[in-house]
Every structure is written in C-alpha cells, then in structure tokens.
Amino acid sequence: MAEANFFEKVYQVAIQIPYGRVTSYGAIAKYLGAAGSARMVGWAMNASGKKENVPAHRVVNRKGLLTGKHHFQGTNLMQQLLESEGVEVIEHQIQNFETLFWDPMTNLPPL
C-alpha cells in the first residue's frame, strides 16, 4: 500500500508541471523527501497511463533524455506530446533543458 501512496504523491507533483516545461524523476523524488527514489518515480510515471491528467511526458531523466519514451503508445508519442507544447527534441534529447527545467523544490510549497 505504501507504493500506491508514493505513486499518488508523484502524480500530485507531476500534474503541477507547467505546459511546455519538464522536470526529472530525481527532482520529483527529492521534493517528496525520497532523493534516492528516482527509479520509483519512473515506475509511477509508467503506471500513470491508467491515470487521467498526469503529464508523464513532461518527466525525463536528469540529462533531459526521453528515457521513458518506450512506455508511450506509438513510436514517438512522448516526443510528439512535448513538441506540441513547444519543446524541441533532437535525438531523444530535450534542447535547452536547463531553461525548460521546472524544479518542484523551488516551485511548490514544502511538504
């Protein structure tokens, strides 16, 4: 049951990511007080396909790579969703990642 609760917390952070911005698995984990749990955030994003309104496409790895792209239907759906929001992606890498990066630690109130 603890895993389900963690996943729900991840989703609550993910839905706050603004349109056209991205964050990382690790940034969400750190915000939730579980800095070593980036992989669990990734699992939550993978499972988020069953949840409406969770913008899993806006969560990438710490280098701006679309490492979760294989969990989306279609060959390039994650990239297409990001590009529809104005995010440039070249060879699975978000361009201007530092500029587009949204940090929950500085943008959300403390837990």
Secondary structure, DSSP 8 states (H G I E B T S, - for coil): -HHHHHHHHHHHHHTTS-TT-BEEHHHHHHHTT-TT-HHHHHHHHHHGGGSTT--GGGEE-TTSB-TTGGGSSSSSHHHHHHHHTT--EETTEETTHHHHB--HHHHS---
